Amino acid sequence: MTCHNILLFAPFTTREWFLMGIFLVTYATLLVVAVQNSRRKMQILKERLDKARQMQADQQATNQQSLEAGHKRVAELQELIRKLDDENDMLRLELEEKEARLDYNNKVAAIEKEKRTRADHIIFSSPVYIRLQDLLDRGESMGNEEQSQLDKVINSVYTGFTSQLFSLYRMTSQEYAVCLLIKARFAPKDIATLTAHSKESVASTRSRLFHKVFQRKGSTKEWDDFVLSI
């Protein structure tokens, strides 16, 4: 064995062992730190991955909720549209019904107006009406004959006029004469002349008749309007 080989296997000195120990400790420490850093990085990456997955799951849940909410809203809107369509159909039918009734009422009113116009023409052109106008010109009252003739003309035009009045109240001859003259559209002052009564008496008769029939106070015009409506 050579001198060189002897030196290679020569034992370490104390100082060399000390340095070797420091080196090993340092290496071991660095190795531990490296392993810990690696584990920490892996943990961080795992947490990030878990967080990303959770965010993805939350987003999917949110998207699903939004989708369900959207479907629900669409269904609500469709239901609202259906109800509005139904309501519009009902409103349309109601309007058509009102239009039909209004059209019917207008036609009836037009017919009634035409009937009144023709009735007035018949009355105004009748001999008894002309006779009454002649009496007014002379300031004279009508007699039983004129009242009877006027009664016939009025009832020929307005069927049941007398029976309707007497079914409401049993009138005196003077009260009935006032009603006949109202129906023939004579003015209150002319009625007073033709019945040989004052205007005040005629006004009192009209108010009294309204009260007797309707059981409440009313104006003379209200009674006149009622008689003209029969």
PyMOL commands that set and color helices and strands:
alter all, ss='L'
color gray80, all
select helices_A, chain A and resi 3-8+14-124+127-138+144-157+161-168+173-183+188-194+199-214+220-229
alter helices_A, ss='H'
color red, helices_A
deselect
rebuild
show_as cartoon
